[in-house]
Amino acid sequence: MGHALHKLGIDSISVEERISLGQDMWDSVAIEAGLLLPGITEMDELNRRLDEDDADPADTRDWSIIKTDAIARWKR
C-alpha cells in the first residue's frame, strides 16, 4: 500500500469502507469538475419543470428580474 494510505490510516479500515471512501472521493472530484450526471431525482425535477414550461410557455419572467430578486434575497 502507498505511504499516504498508511499515513492517513486508510489501510486500517475495512475493504467496504475503503471502497465507499474511494467512491466518495471520486464523486467529489466529479462534482467539482462538473462531470457528475444528474441523478434520477434531479432528472425527474428537470422533466417536471420542462413539462410545466411546455404547458404554459407565456408564463415566464425576464432573467434580469430573477437575478435581481435573487441577489436581493441573498443579501437579507
N, C-alpha and C positions, 0 to 999 in steps of 0.2 A: 504494500500500500504506500501511497505517496506521503511525503512529510506533512503536508497540510492536513490530511485526514487524521493523522496521529496527533498533530499539534492542536487541532480543534476538537479532538475527542470523538470524531465521527466513526473511527474504526471500532469504537466500543459499543455502538448501538446496533440493534438487530438489522438484519438484511431488509426486512419490511420497512423499518424506519429510514434506512438509507435510501431505499427506492423512493419513498414518499418525499424525503428531503431533496433528492435529485429532481423529482418531478416539480416540486415547489420552486426550486432554483431555475429550472428550465422555463416554467410559466412566468416567473418574474422577469427573466430576460426577454421572453417573447412579448410580454405586455409592454415593457419599456421600448422595445424595438418596433412595436406596432404589428407584430406577426401573429398574435393570438386571434383566432376567428371567434366571432360571437357564439355563445352557447345557445342551446335550444330556447331558454327563457328570453334571452335578448332577441333572438330571431323572431320569436312569437310576438314580442312587443313591437319590433320594427314592422312586421307584417300587419299587425293591428293598426298601427299609425298610418301605414300606406293605404290600407282599406278605408280608414276614416277620411283620409285626404281625397281618395278617389270618389268617395260618396258625396263630398261637398267641396269641390276644388275652389270655389269662390270664398270659402271661409279661411282666409289667410291674413297674416299680419306682415308688414314690412320688416325685414331683418334689422334695420337700424332702430326701429322701435323696440323690438325684442331685446336687442343688445343693450340699449339704454336702460330699459326696465330691469334687466338682469344685473347690470352694474350698480344701479341704484339699490336693489335689494341686497347685493353683496356688501355694500358699504354700511348698511344698517347695523 
